[in-house]
Amino acid sequence: MNERSQPVGVAPPAAEAELDLRAKVAWLRDPQAYPEPPARIESVETHMSWVFLTERHAYKMKKPVRYEYLDFSTLEAREKNCREELRLNRRLAPDVYLGVTALAVDAHGQARVEGGGRVVEWLVKMRRLPAGCMLDAVVRQHALEREDVRAVAALLAGFYSESPPVPVSAQEYRQDYERKIEINRDVLAAHADGLPGGLVAAVHADQLLYIRNSPEAFDRRVREGRIVEGHGDLRPEHICLEGPPVIFDRLEFNRQFRIVDAADELASLAMECERLGVPWVGEGLFDVYADITGDRPPSALVRFYMTYRACLRARLAILHTRELERAGWPKWETLTADYLRLAGEIVNRDS
């Protein structure tokens, strides 16, 4: 369910063949390293990867890191995860994920993508998607149409309908949420000085109360087979609205984070869209999902999932402050407060 914790450290290179990450980044920023040299290369660094963009393609390189929830510390582990990312994402973005390719160094010490020689890194090769067509960008352009939402909902409804139920214990399912709510609360409480007063305690108390007072709501979801292997990181920036929509960046590195109630993932996307200023998206998503699947989760359960996801995103945002100098904190503190305020609004909406 995409619960991420603190790093346990970056693993050292596994063998002499492991090259310095900075050298690989420098190579991949050089247009001459590509089979069809582009005019320029754009590079984007994320928490766990580097993405290199040509005019037509995107190449993702995983960083050699190890955390409690993933291990990319060896070349073999990164290749395995690249291939798993390719396998998983071809379901919702079949024409985007093109393959796994090598960065290799030849006998003259020249590095080439898709070249011959000693493999020093593995990359996921994708078709480059237009940034202006991402759901979050379309929302910011005030260009989102209801038909866009219906198309995304239909794609997701088909995906969830075709996903076999994952056997779980109803009691363990509820207890897992309680544990994660307490983790969210404790991390956010440790940073409470910079957050909206009282919200951390209030929204988490509401979530725990709902679980303890309404266990049947969760047990029914388990009995009905609604717990499936989902996307794992369903956010507006992972949805492209060009023509038929595609949904990408399905989480590959930890299967447990993909085991989820379909309604939880839809609620998460609805919450993110509400934060961006389009609260009507949630109703559209669930209406189409219900029409296709016949599944109509209770509104109180959807509200719970939305507030839980808002608090999870708040926790992940505030944890960035542990990795940055103080000058970089304001962005993440503001985002954390935004998620918490939204959670509070959703809690009070039905109370």
N, C-alpha and C positions, 0 to 999 in steps of 0.2 A: 504493500500500500504506500510505497514511496516514502517510508519513514527512514530518514537518514540521520546518522549520528556523527560524532566527531571523528576526525582522522586518527589513525593509529600510527601514522608516519609514512613517508615515502620510502619504498623499498630500494635498496641499492641495486645496481645493475646485476643481472643474473649471470652474465658471462662477458668475456672481452668483446663479443660481437655487439653488445649494447653500446650504442654511441650516445654521446651527450645530447640531451633533448634540444639544446640550443642549436646544435649543428644541424639536426634534422629540420627544425623550423626554418633555419636559414636556407637550406636546400630547397624546401618546399615553397619558399617565397620567390625562388628564381624561376622565371618563365621557361628557361631552357631545360629545366628538369622534367618537363611534361612532353608526352608524345606528340601533341599538337601545340607548340608553344603559343600561349596566349599573349595578348598585348600587355596585360598586367595581371597581378595576383592580389586579391584581397584576402586578408587573414583575420580570423576571429578566434579569440581565446575564450574558452569556458572553463568551468571548474575542473572538468575531467578530460577535456580534449582541445585540440586545435582543429579549425576548419579552414581550408584553403579554397578560395573561390576563383574559378576562371569564368570566361564569358558563358560557357555552356555547362560546366560541371562543378561539383563540390566534392572535395576529398576530406574525409574526417580521419584524424589521427588521434588515437587515445593516448593520454599521458601515462607514463610509467609510475602510477600511484597505487597505493594500497590503503583502503579504509576498512572499517568494520563490516561494511556492507558490499564491498567489491574488492577485487584484486586484479589490477592491470600491471603488476610489477615485472612481469616477464614478457618477452617477445611472444612466446607460445600462448600465454594467457590473452594477450591483446589480439592475436590472430583468432583465437577461439571466440572472443567476444565480438570481433568484427563479423565473423560468419554467422553468429547468433543474431546480431543486429540485422543482417541482411535477410535471414530466414523470417524473422518475426515481422519485419516491416513490409515485406512483399504482400501481406494480406490487405493492408489498408492503403498502401502506396505502391502498387505493383510496377508502375513504369518509372518510378523515381529511383529506386535502389538498383543499381546496375551491376554491382559485383564487388568483390574484395580483390584488391590489387596490391602489389608489393612496391616498396621503395627499395631499390637495389643499387649496390655500388659495384662498378665494373673493375676490371684489372688495372685501369688507369686512375682509379679513385674518383671517378665521376658518378654522381648519384642520379638515377633516373627513375621516374614513375613508370611502371610497367616495363622496366628495362631488365636486362640480364645481369647476372652477377650474384654477389652475396646479398641476401635479403636482410635489411637492417630495420625495416618497419613494415607494418601492414596498414592499409587504408581502406575505408569504405568509400566506394565511388558512387556518386549520386548525380542525377540530373539536377542542375541548378533551378530552383524554384523562384519565381518573381517575388521579391520582398514586399511589394505593394499589394500582393494578393493574400498575404497572411491575414487570418481573421482579426488579430489585434490591430493590424495596420488598417484594414478596411473599416473597423469600428472607429478608429481615430480620424479617418477621412469622412466620417458620417455617411458612409456609403453602404452599410449593411442592409440587405433586403431580407424580408421574411422567407423568401424562396431559398436564399442561401442557407438559412438555419434549417429549413425543412430538408434540404439536400444532405447536410451534415448529419442531421438526426436519422435520416433514412439509412445512410451508410453505417452509422454506429449501431442502429437497431438490427440490421442484417448481421453485422459482426458479432454482436452479443447473442443473437438467436442461434448462430452457427457454432458458438463456443460451448463445448460440453461443460456441465456443472462440475465444479471441483469439490470432492467430498471433504467436508469440514464438520467439526462438532459445533453445534449451536452454542453450547456453553463456552467453548474455547473462542468462538467468534466474538461473543460479547466481551469476554475477558480481555481479548487482544485489544479491543477498542478502549477499554478502561485503562489498560496499561499505557497505551499511546497517548491518551488524553492527559494522563498524569505526567508523562514525559514532556508534552507540549507545555503544560501549565508550569512545571518546575523550571524549565529553561526560560520561559518568558518571565516568570516571577523573579528570576535572578537579574533581569534587566528592567524591572518594573519602574525604576526611577525615570526612565525616559519614555514611558508608555502611558496611554490614557488611564487615568486613575480609576482603580476598581474593576476595570474591564477584564483583566486577566483572571481574577478570581471568579467573577460573575459568569463569564461565558463558559468556563470549564465546569463550574458547578452545575450549570444548566445541562451540559452534555452528560455528565455523570448521573444526574437525576433522571434524565430521560432513559438511559440504559437500565437503571435499577427499577424504574417504575413501569417500563414498557418492554420487558424482555421478549414478549411474544412478537413484537414487531420485527426483531432480529431473527428469532427462531423461525418465523414464517418464511423469511427470505431464504434461509438455509434449506428448509423443507421443500420449497418450491424450486430449488435448483438455480437460484439467481446469482450464486457466487461462482464466478467464472475467471478465466485467465484473460484479463482485459489489456488495456493499453499500458497502464502504469504511470503515465505522466501526461495526462490529457489536459492540454492548455491551449489557449487561443493561438499562441505563437507556433504551435505544432499542427495547425490546420491551414491548408492552402485552398483558396476558393477559386482557383483558375479552372474554368470549365467544370467538369465533375470534380467535386472536392477530393483532396487527398489528405490523409492524416498520417504524419510521419513521426519519427523519433520515439517509436514504441520502446519502452525501457527493456534493455536486454540483459543487464548485468546481475539481476537478482530476481528470480522468478517470484519470490514471495511478495515483492512489491507489485506484481501484476495480478495477484489473487484478490479479487474485489467484487463487491456487489455492483452490477451494471448501473443501478440507480445512484450509487456513490460516485462513480466516474461522471455520470451526467450531471449530478449535483455540483461536483467540483467545477466542471466547465461552466455551468450556470452561474456559480459564484464568481468565477473569474470574469465572466462577461458583465455581471452586475457591477463589479469593481471598476470596469472600464466604462460604465455609464449606459449599458443596454440591458436593464433588468428583465425586459420582456423576452430575452432569448431563452431563459429557463423554461417558461411555459411552452414555448414553441418546441423545444427539444423533447420535453416529456409528453406533449400531445402526440407528436409523430411517433415517438417510441412506443407509446401505449397503443396507438392504432395498429402498428405493425406487429407487436409482440403480444398484445393483450395484457401486459403487465402494467398495473397502475399502483405504484408504491404509495403508501400513505403520505400526506403532505407533511405530517409531523416528522416522519422519518427522513424525508427529503431535507427538511429544515435542519435536522440533526447533522446530516451528512454535509450540508453546506457550511455550517458553523465549525464542524470538525476540520474540514478542509481549509477554511480560512485561518484557523489557528495553526494548523500544520504549516501552511505557507508563511505565516508570521514567524513561527519558530525557525524555519529554514532561512528566512531573511535576516533575522537578528543574529544567527550564528555566523554570518559573514563578518560581523564586527570583530570576531575572535581572530580573523585571519588578516585583518587590514590595520594600517595605521589609523589613528583617530581621525585624521582628515578625511578618510573614506567612509566614516560611519554614518553621516547624516542621510545619505541616500537610503541605506538599509533600515535605519531607524524610522524614517518616514514611511517606507513601504510596510514595515511591521505594524506601525500604528494604523495605517490604512486598512490592513487586513483585520486587525482587532476591532476597529470601529464598525466595519462591515459585519463582523460576527455579532457584535452587540446589537446592531440594527435588525439583523435576522432573528435573533433571540427575542427581541421585544415586539417583533411584527405579529407574532401569534400568541403572545402572553396576555 
